[in-house]
Amino acid sequence: MNQNFFERVYDVARQIPQGRVTTYGMIAHYLGTKGSARMVGWAMNASGKDESIPAHRVVNRNGLLTGKAHFGDIYQMEQLLFEEGIQVKDNQIQNFKNLIWDPSIELISTKF
């Protein structure tokens, strides 16, 4: 089945476990489109209010909440992470390296 890029991104994002985060670039790399981290960000922004897509768990490569403005309330992304036990200070995830979920490692590679 040939899915569009955004749907492929959403399929990966839905698998991010609660209390873990990944990056736009890690999703892009997993999908075989290493240079398309920005497109992954656009997909997250376009996910809107679809609660099946945990867009709040996708951050930039430094653990910054760069997508927070797309949640309606600029504090909602941080609040959702906090509810999962993830600490954020100055828009940056604390203990970031220990919370990373890399789909290239965590998922059995099923090339899209």
Long-range contacts (C-beta under 8 A, 24 or more apart in sequence): 3-112, 5-31, 5-33, 5-36, 5-39, 5-43, 6-42, 6-43, 6-46, 8-112, 9-39, 9-40, 9-43, 9-44, 10-43, 10-47, 10-50, 10-52, 10-53, 11-112, 12-103, 12-107, 13-44, 13-47, 13-53, 13-54, 13-55, 13-57, 13-58, 14-52, 14-53, 14-54, 15-103, 15-106, 15-107, 16-54, 16-57, 16-58, 16-101, 17-101, 18-54, 18-84, 19-84, 19-85, 19-86, 19-99, 20-57, 20-99, 20-100, 20-101, 21-57, 21-58, 21-59, 21-63, 21-81, 21-86, 21-93, 21-96, 21-99, 21-100, 21-101, 22-57, 22-58, 22-59, 22-100, 22-101, 22-102, 22-103, 23-58, 23-59, 23-60, 23-61, 23-100, 24-58, 24-59, 24-60, 24-61, 25-61, 26-100, 26-102, 26-103, 26-104, 27-58, 27-103, 29-104, 30-102, 30-103, 30-104, 30-107, 30-109, 31-112, 32-111, 32-112, 37-61, 41-66, 41-67, 44-70, 45-70, 54-80, 56-80, 56-81, 57-81, 57-84, 57-101, 59-93, 62-92, 62-96, 63-92, 63-93, 63-96, 64-91, 64-92, 64-93, 65-91, 65-92, 65-93
